[in-house]
Amino acid sequence: MNDFEILDVKFTFKKRPLDLPGDLRPNWRVPVLLMMLQYCCRGGKSHLYKLHLLNWTMRDQRRQEALITSLSGVPQYDKIQVQVEPSFVQAVQFAVGEGLVERLENSRVKITDSGKQLVKEIEKAACLSVERAFLKNIGLRLTEEWLAGFAAWSRAA
């Protein structure tokens, strides 16, 4: 007698999709995108390049510390990285489709009133506290001037 006969249970197997890591899920990325625009961008507007920088930085503690250090004193561009992630682009597109963000000219986006309302709800719910703390720490220090210096350094490197 084998184990299956002892259990006397019919087994069925279903193919299930693979789990998607939390930081790739739209229900994490869209609120984080909205907080980026609300806390780190003047007038809630930003170029996608800046958002990609913030997105890539906030996924790793060392990258966060490097950006904060670079913004606090002499820029240390060699410690900063940007990676364009297709899943982040999809989150931006999803946010546009949901009316939380609107597209502007020249690869720029702007948070809408609905997006601002969702950020208020996130604050009330006290969720995404680690991400919120990091973005509030960055605040408006990540300027267009800093980004232009970083882009120039990247092209020269």
Summary of the structure (lengths in Angstrom):
residues: 157
radius of gyration: 20.4
end to end distance: 69.0
largest distance: 75.1
contacts: 413
relative contact order: 0.18
helix: 65%
strand: 7%
